[in-house]
C-alpha cells in the first residue's frame, strides 16, 4: 500500500468545535517525497443552526453570499471523510492536531460518520507540522527566516509564509495555507535526518519507545522536556515535567507534572488542584517528549533550572504528598454535563455499537426518502436526533411533518437564545449575542471599509426576522 500525505486546512465559522462548522476546506495530496498528486477544494454552505462569529468572518473574509452557494455540510463531510480515510493516508497540516482535526472530528460525528478511523484504520495516521517547526527553530534554525513581530518570535504560518515567500495569496485562505504548509515542509525536509526523526514522534510505537528511554530522576519517575507551541516563545516552547504514569480511566493519556511551577512547593494534601498542573499527553501526538539533558536544555534559564531542582528535591522529600498528587490526577474525570447537546456529546457517549455503525452506513447509502424512513430505526435517542438534524440542515424539504417540527423547535431554541451547551459548558451562540458583538466591533472605529461591510452584511442576515 502506497502511503501519501494529505495536507489540509479549514476555515470555520468560529472556534466552537461542536456548534461552529467548516466553511472552506482545501487539501493537496502528495507522495512521501512531497510531490503533488491531487488537489481538493470545497466551499461549504452555512447551516441554518450555525451562528457565525464576527471575528472569524474578519479573518477569512468569506461573504454571506458566498456561503449560500457552497456544498451542503453533509455531502462535504462525506467527501472529506473519504479523503481522510483513503488507505495509507497521513493527514497533516499546520497546528491541525491543535484545532482542525478535533473540529472535523465533531463535524464527522454530527453527520453520523466515524470520527476516529482516520487516526488508525486502513494504515492511516496523522501528523502536525507545527511542533516539527518548533523543533527546527530550537535545534536546527539555519535555512529558514524566523519572523519577529514587535520584537517577539512568532511561528504563525502566515508570518513564516510571508518572511520565507512560501506561497502567494491571502493568508487564511484554505488553499493558500495548504500550499504554504507544503512549501515549509519541503524546506524542513532538506535536513532529512532531522525530518525523519521528528516524523517518528507521530508513530505511536516509536513515541512510546522514546518515552521508555527517558532518564529516571528518582524512584520510578522519569524527567523530560515537553515541547509544544502552546508554551510560547518566552519559554522557548518548552516545559520541564515529571512523568506520573498513565491515567487510570482515560487509558490513552500519560500524565506529566509541570516542574517549573513556583506554586508546587505550596502543595498540601488539601490544595492539590490549585497548586499542581499536569499535562495530558497522548502518544503519537504533541507535545513532543525530549530528555531533560544537556543536549536539549540549553534554553532553560538559571532561574528555571534552580526552580526545577528545588521542586524535584521537595517532591522527593515529600513522598506522601507526591503519592496524593499522582492519585488525584490519575483518578480525575471530566465532569459529565446533564444537559449536553447531542452534537456535543462525542466524548461523553463513547463509541457506537457495531449495530449502530451498520445502521449509520445504511443511512449514508440510502436515498433521501429512504433516509427519512430509516430515522425510526435509530433506537439510540442521540442518533435519532442527529439523523433528523442531518436532514433538517441539508434537505429540509424531505422531512415528514413531525420530524420537521422537531427540527424547527431546535432552531427556534438557538435563535431565541435558549441554552444549548457543549462538553465544556459553553453555550451555543445566539443571533442576539452576535449582533451585539458586531455593533461593539463597528463602534470601535478600527475596521477597514471591507471589514465594516462584511460585518454589516452578517448583521443584516443575522437579524432575528431574517435568520
C-alpha positions in Angstrom: 0.0 0.0 0.0 1.4 3.4 -1.0 1.4 5.9 1.8 0.6 9.5 1.0 0.4 12.8 2.8 -2.9 14.7 2.7 -2.0 18.3 3.6 -5.2 20.2 4.6 -6.6 23.3 6.1 -10.1 24.5 7.1 -11.6 27.9 7.6 -14.5 27.9 10.1 -17.5 29.9 11.3 -15.9 30.2 14.7 -13.9 28.4 17.3 -16.5 26.2 19.0 -15.8 22.6 17.7 -19.3 21.4 18.5 -21.5 24.3 17.2 -19.4 26.0 14.6 -18.8 24.5 11.2 -16.1 24.3 8.5 -16.8 26.8 5.7 -13.9 26.1 3.5 -11.7 23.0 3.1 -8.6 22.6 1.0 -6.2 19.7 0.6 -3.3 18.7 -1.5 -2.3 15.0 -1.6 1.4 14.3 -2.1 3.7 11.3 -2.1 6.2 10.9 0.8 8.7 12.9 -1.3 6.2 15.8 -1.2 5.4 15.7 -4.9 1.9 16.8 -5.5 -0.6 14.2 -6.7 -4.0 15.9 -6.5 -5.9 18.9 -5.1 -9.3 19.3 -3.5 -11.2 22.5 -2.5 -14.7 22.7 -1.1 -16.8 25.7 -0.1 -19.4 24.7 2.4 -22.9 26.2 2.8 -23.8 27.8 6.1 -26.0 25.5 8.2 -29.3 27.1 9.4 -28.3 26.4 13.0 -24.8 27.9 12.7 -24.3 31.5 14.0 -21.0 32.8 12.6 -18.5 34.6 14.8 -17.7 38.1 13.6 -14.1 37.6 14.5 -14.0 34.5 12.2 -15.6 36.4 9.4 -12.9 39.2 9.7 -10.2 36.5 9.5 -11.2 34.5 6.4 -13.4 37.2 4.8 -15.9 34.9 3.3 -19.1 36.7 2.5 -22.6 35.6 3.4 -23.4 35.4 -0.3 -20.5 33.0 -0.9 -21.7 30.8 2.0 -25.1 30.4 0.4 -23.6 28.8 -2.7 -21.4 26.1 -1.2 -21.9 22.3 -0.9 -24.2 21.3 1.9 -22.3 20.2 5.0 -23.4 16.6 4.9 -22.1 16.0 1.4 -18.9 18.0 2.2 -18.2 16.0 5.3 -18.8 12.7 3.5 -16.2 13.7 0.8 -13.7 14.9 3.4 -14.2 11.8 5.5 -13.4 9.7 2.4 -10.3 11.7 1.7 -9.1 11.2 5.3 -9.8 7.5 5.3 -8.3 6.6 1.9 -5.9 3.7 2.8 -2.4 4.8 3.6 -3.3 8.5 4.2 -1.3 10.6 6.6 -3.3 13.7 7.3 -1.1 16.7 8.1 -1.3 20.4 8.4 -0.1 23.3 10.5 -1.5 23.1 14.0 -4.1 20.7 12.7 -3.9 18.4 15.8 -4.3 21.6 17.9 -7.5 22.6 16.2 -8.6 21.3 12.8 -8.5 17.6 13.5 -10.8 17.8 16.5 -13.0 20.3 14.8 -13.5 17.9 11.9 -13.9 15.0 14.4 -17.1 16.7 15.7 -18.2 17.5 12.2 -17.9 13.8 11.2 -19.7 12.9 14.5 -22.8 15.1 13.9 -23.1 13.8 10.4 -23.1 10.1 11.6 -19.6 9.4 10.2 -16.9 7.6 12.2 -14.9 10.3 14.0 -11.7 8.4 14.7 -11.0 5.9 11.9 -8.6 8.3 10.0 -6.3 8.0 13.0 -5.6 4.3 12.8 -7.7 2.2 10.3 -6.5 1.2 6.9 -2.9 2.2 7.7 -4.0 5.8 8.1 -2.4 8.2 10.6 -1.9 11.9 11.5 1.0 14.4 11.8 1.3 18.1 12.6 3.9 20.4 11.1 3.7 22.9 13.9 5.6 21.1 16.6 8.0 19.9 14.0 8.6 23.5 13.1 9.2 24.4 16.7 11.9 21.7 17.0 13.7 23.1 13.9 13.5 26.6 15.4 15.1 25.4 18.6 17.7 22.9 17.3 18.2 23.3 13.6 17.4 27.0 12.8 19.6 27.5 9.7 18.0 27.8 6.3 14.7 29.5 7.5 14.0 33.1 8.3 12.3 33.1 11.7 9.9 36.1 11.9 9.6 38.5 14.7 6.5 40.7 15.4 7.0 43.6 17.9 10.4 42.1 18.8 8.8 38.7 19.7 9.4 35.5 17.8 6.2 34.2 16.1 5.8 30.8 14.4 2.4 31.6 12.9 2.1 30.2 9.5 1.1 33.5 7.9 4.3 35.1 9.2 6.5 32.2 8.3 5.0 32.3 4.8 5.5 36.0 4.2 9.1 36.0 5.6 10.1 33.0 3.6 7.9 33.5 0.5 6.2 30.2 0.9 3.0 30.8 -1.0 1.2 33.5 -3.0 -2.4 34.5 -2.0 -4.2 35.8 1.1 -3.4 34.2 4.4 -6.3 32.3 5.9 -7.5 31.2 2.5 -7.5 27.5 3.0 -5.7 26.5 -0.3 -3.1 29.3 0.2 -2.4 27.9 3.7 -2.1 24.4 2.4 0.4 25.5 -0.2 2.4 27.4 2.4 2.4 24.3 4.7 3.8 22.1 1.9 6.4 24.7 1.0 7.5 24.8 4.6 7.6 21.0 4.8 9.9 21.0 1.8 12.2 23.5 3.4 12.4 21.5 6.6 12.8 18.1 4.9 16.1 19.3 3.3 17.5 18.3 6.7 16.4 14.8 6.0 17.8 13.1 9.2 16.0 15.6 11.4 12.8 15.3 9.4 12.7 11.5 9.6 13.5 11.6 13.4 10.7 14.1 14.1 8.1 12.2 12.0 8.8 9.3 14.3 7.0 11.3 17.1 3.7 10.7 15.3 4.2 6.9 15.3 2.8 5.5 18.5 5.2 2.7 18.8 8.3 4.9 18.3 6.9 7.6 20.7 6.3 5.0 23.4 9.8 3.6 22.9 11.4 7.0 23.2 9.4 7.7 26.3 10.6 4.5 27.9 14.2 5.6 27.4 13.8 8.8 29.4 16.0 9.2 32.5 14.7 8.4 36.0 15.2 11.4 38.2 14.3 9.4 41.4 12.4 6.2 42.2 10.2 5.3 39.2 9.7 8.9 38.0 11.1 10.0 34.6 12.1 13.5 33.8 11.5 15.1 30.5 11.1 18.3 28.4 7.7 18.8 26.7 8.0 20.8 23.5 4.9 22.5 22.1 3.9 25.8 20.5 1.4 26.4 23.3 4.2 27.1 25.8 5.1 30.3 24.0 8.3 31.9 22.7 9.1 33.4 26.1 9.6 29.9 27.5 11.2 28.7 24.2 8.2 26.4 23.7 9.4 24.1 26.4 8.2 22.9 29.8 10.1 20.6 32.2 8.0 17.8 33.6 7.9 14.7 35.8 6.2 11.5 34.5 3.4 10.3 36.7 2.3 7.3 34.6 -0.9 6.6 32.7 -4.3 7.8 33.6 -6.5 5.2 35.4 -9.6 5.9 33.3 -8.5 7.6 30.1 -6.2 4.8 29.1 -4.6 6.7 26.2 -3.4 9.6 28.4 0.0 9.8 30.0 0.4 12.4 32.8 3.3 14.8 33.2 3.6 17.1 36.2 4.9 20.7 35.5 8.2 21.1 37.3 8.9 24.8 36.8 5.8 26.0 38.7 6.5 28.3 41.7 3.3 27.0 43.4 4.4 23.4 43.6 6.2 24.0 46.9 3.0 25.3 48.4 1.2 22.0 47.8 -0.6 20.3 50.7 -2.9 17.3 50.8 -5.8 19.8 50.6 -4.9 22.1 47.7 -3.6 19.8 45.0 -6.0 21.1 42.3 -4.8 24.6 42.9 -1.1 24.2 43.1 -0.3 21.4 40.6 -0.7 21.3 36.9 -0.5 18.1 34.8 -0.2 17.9 31.0 -2.1 15.0 29.4 -0.2 13.5 26.5 -1.5 11.0 24.0 1.3 9.1 22.3 1.8 10.0 18.7 0.6 13.5 19.3 2.1 16.7 20.6 3.5 17.8 22.9 6.8 16.1 22.0 8.9 14.5 24.7 12.6 15.2 24.9 15.2 14.1 27.5 15.9 16.8 30.1 19.6 16.6 29.3 22.4 19.0 28.4 21.8 18.3 24.7 18.3 19.8 24.9 18.1 22.0 28.0 20.2 24.9 26.7 17.2 27.3 26.6 16.4 26.9 30.3 17.3 30.0 32.3 19.3 29.7 35.5 16.1 30.7 37.4 14.1 27.9 35.8 16.9 25.4 36.5 17.0 26.4 40.1 13.2 26.1 40.4 13.2 22.7 38.8 15.9 21.4 41.2 14.1 22.8 44.2 10.8 21.2 43.2 12.4 17.9 42.5 14.1 17.9 45.9 10.8 18.9 47.6 8.9 16.1 45.8 11.5 13.6 46.8 11.3 14.8 50.4 7.5 14.6 50.5 6.6 11.2 49.2 3.1 11.2 50.7 2.1 14.4 49.0 3.6 13.2 45.7 1.6 10.0 46.0 -1.6 12.0 46.6 -0.8 14.3 43.6 -0.5 11.2 41.5 -3.7 9.6 42.8 -5.7 12.8 42.3 -4.6 13.3 38.7 -4.8 9.7 37.8 -8.4 9.5 39.1 -9.6 12.8 37.9 -12.6 12.6 35.5 -14.1 15.2 33.3 -17.4 16.3 34.8 -20.5 15.0 32.9 -23.0 17.6 31.9 -26.6 16.5 32.3 -28.0 18.9 29.6 -25.3 18.3 27.0 -26.5 18.8 23.4 -26.4 15.6 21.3 -23.9 17.2 18.8 -21.5 17.9 21.6 -21.7 14.5 23.3 -18.9 12.7 21.4 -16.7 12.2 24.4 -19.4 11.6 27.0 -21.3 9.0 25.0 -18.3 6.9 24.0 -18.1 4.6 21.0 -21.0 3.3 19.0 -22.0 -0.4 18.9 -21.4 -2.4 15.8 -25.1 -2.5 15.0 -25.3 1.3 15.3 -22.3 1.7 13.0 -24.0 -0.5 10.5 -27.2 1.5 10.7 -25.3 4.7 10.1 -23.7 3.1 7.0 -27.2 2.1 5.7 -28.3 5.7 6.3 -25.4 7.1 4.2 -26.1 4.7 1.3 -29.8 5.2 1.3 -31.8 7.6 -0.9 -33.2 10.7 0.7 -36.7 9.2 1.0 -35.1 6.0 2.5 -33.1 8.1 4.9 -36.4 9.6 6.3 -37.7 6.0 6.8 -34.5 4.9 8.5 -34.8 7.6 11.2 -37.3 5.4 13.1 -34.7 2.6 13.1 -32.4 4.6 15.3 -33.3 3.4 18.8 -30.3 5.3 20.2 -32.0 8.6 21.1 -28.9 10.6 20.3 -28.5 9.1 16.8 -32.3 9.5 16.2 -32.0 13.3 16.9 -28.8 13.6 14.9 -30.4 11.9 11.9 -33.3 14.4 12.0 -30.8 17.2 12.2 -28.7 15.9 9.3 -31.8 16.0 7.1 -33.1 19.3 8.6 -29.9 21.1 7.9 -29.3 19.8 4.5 -32.5 18.5 2.9 -35.4 20.1 5.0 -37.9 19.5 2.2 -37.9 15.7 2.7 -38.7 15.7 6.4 -42.1 14.4 7.5 -44.3 16.9 9.5 -43.4 15.5 12.9 -39.6 15.4 12.2 -39.8 18.9 10.6 -41.5 20.2 13.7 -38.8 18.7 16.0 -36.0 20.4 13.9 -37.9 23.8 13.8 -38.2 23.7 17.6 -34.5 23.1 17.8 -33.8 26.0 15.5 -36.1 28.3 17.5 -34.3 27.4 20.7 -31.0 28.6 19.2 -32.4 31.7 17.6 -34.3 32.7 20.8 -31.2 32.3 22.9 -32.2 29.1 24.6 -29.5 27.2 26.5 -27.7 24.7 24.2 -24.4 23.7 25.8 -21.3 21.8 24.7 -19.0 19.5 26.7 -17.0 22.4 28.1 -20.2 24.1 29.3 -20.1 26.8 26.6 -23.4 28.0 25.3 -24.4 27.9 21.6 -24.1 31.5 20.3 -27.5 33.2 19.5 -28.1 35.8 16.8 -28.8 38.4 19.5 -25.4 37.9 21.2 -23.5 38.0 17.9 -25.4 41.1 16.8 -24.2 42.8 20.0 -20.6 41.8 19.3 -20.9 43.2 15.7 -22.1 46.5 17.0 -19.3 46.7 19.5 -16.7 46.0 16.8 -18.2 48.6 14.5 -18.3 51.2 17.2 -14.6 50.8 17.9 -13.8 52.5 14.6 -10.7 50.4 13.8 -12.3 48.4 11.0 -11.4 48.8 7.3 -14.1 49.5 4.8 -14.1 45.9 3.7 -14.2 44.6 7.3 -17.1 47.0 8.2 -19.1 45.9 5.1 -18.5 42.2 6.0 -19.9 42.7 9.4 -22.8 44.8 8.1 -23.7 42.0 5.7 -23.5 39.5 8.6 -25.6 41.7 10.8 -28.4 42.0 8.2 -28.5 38.3 7.7 -28.5 37.5 11.4 -31.4 39.8 12.2 -34.0 37.8 14.2 -36.5 38.3 11.4 -34.3 37.1 8.6 -32.0 34.5 10.1 
